Amino acid sequence: MGISYKLDIFEGPLDLLLHLIDKNKVNIYDIPIATITEQYLDYVNNMETEDLNIVSEFLVMAATLIDIKARMLLPKEVNEEGEEEDPRAELVARLLEYKYYKYMSMELKDREVGADRLFYKDSTVPPEVTKYEPVVDLDLLLDGLTLAKLQEIFRQVTKRKADRVDPIRSSFGNIQKESVSLEDKIISVMDYARQHRKFSFRRMLERQTDRLEVVVTFLAILELMKIGKIRLTQECLFEDMFIETLEEEEEVGA
């Protein structure tokens, strides 16, 4: 005797299979394929729809169930790992996945129904009120602050500052621009030599205002000696040296 039902309560062949499994109170991992197939075919035979798309989906599942039923009667197949393969395994995986998404859709539907009961009202608070910022309560801000915590905060801040210091660049000194150039000092020493013809090397250095100018003057004297403009003489060891120009007086006048 066939079982009559309305097809529109099922959303597809998997939904119908889940209904039969729940109705027979069987384990989805151990489906009695013969019983379920027989009941499924009874439902399909009593379908009251002429939509070929819907009918074809149920017929494909009917063929799948018959194929599984036939494979259950044959000797067990063994996979590469030596384990027996269950012809129902693929169908069980599809049913579990469908059941998972079905319950998810029901959960989303419940949330949608619950959201319809909420009413949202636009804010009517004046802009000047929304921009108001309460005064900072120092007692609340410093609540729980101890000397030990304050010391730890100070230590962390100083450590971060120390970590930002470049250990190489921090040892560099400042390079200052020379107050007098070597070229200017060469001209100055040569002018002095033309005026005095022969003069003390020590006194020449004592006329300089700072250590940098002494060094530049010394370099200027070495350069003038190199190009043959002056010469240095010393009568005794460790005594003062004398600078003498090698230019003739006529050359100076010219």
URGI-V877466 format. One record per pair of residues at least 4 apart in sequence whose C-alpha atoms are under 7 Angstrom apart, sorted by sequence separation. I is the first residue (numbers start at 1). J is the second residue. If there is no record, write none. Layout:
# URGI-V877466
i: {I/I}
j: {J/J}
This chain:
# URGI-V877466
i: {11/12/13/14/15/16/17/18/19/20/21/22/27/32/33/34/35/36/37/38/39/40/41/42/43/51/52/53/54/55/56/57/58/59/60/61/62/63/64/65/66/67/68/69/70/78/79/88/89/90/91/92/93/94/95/96/97/98/99/100/101/102/103/104/105/106/107/108/109/110/111/112/125/126/127/128/137/138/139/145/146/147/148/149/150/151/152/153/154/155/156/157/158/159/160/161/166/167/180/181/182/183/184/185/186/187/188/189/190/191/192/193/200/201/202/203/209/210/211/212/213/214/215/216/217/218/219/220/221/222/223/224/225/247/248/249/250/10/21/26/78/79/125/145/165/193/208/224/225/234/10/78/79/208/224/225/234/21/77/78/234/76/77/233/234/76/205/232/233/232/233/232/231/232/230/231/44/230/231/72/230/20/71/229/230/229/229/68/68/41/37/37/185/185/182/186/34/185/33/182/202/3/201/2/3/7/200/201/7/200/201/4/200/201/199/200/13/198/199/13/198/199/198/197/198/13/197/193/194/193/194/29/28/14}
j: {15/16/17/18/19/20/21/22/23/24/25/26/31/36/37/38/39/40/41/42/43/44/45/46/47/55/56/57/58/59/60/61/62/63/64/65/66/67/68/69/70/71/72/73/74/82/83/92/93/94/95/96/97/98/99/100/101/102/103/104/105/106/107/108/109/110/111/112/113/114/115/116/129/130/131/132/141/142/143/149/150/151/152/153/154/155/156/157/158/159/160/161/162/163/164/165/170/171/184/185/186/187/188/189/190/191/192/193/194/195/196/197/204/205/206/207/213/214/215/216/217/218/219/220/221/222/223/224/225/226/227/228/229/251/252/253/254/15/26/31/83/84/130/150/170/198/213/229/230/239/16/84/85/214/230/231/240/28/84/85/241/84/85/241/242/85/214/241/242/242/243/243/243/244/243/244/58/244/245/87/245/36/87/245/246/246/247/87/88/62/65/66/216/217/216/220/69/220/69/220/240/42/240/42/43/47/240/241/48/241/242/46/242/243/242/243/57/242/243/58/243/244/244/244/245/61/245/244/245/245/252/92/92/95}
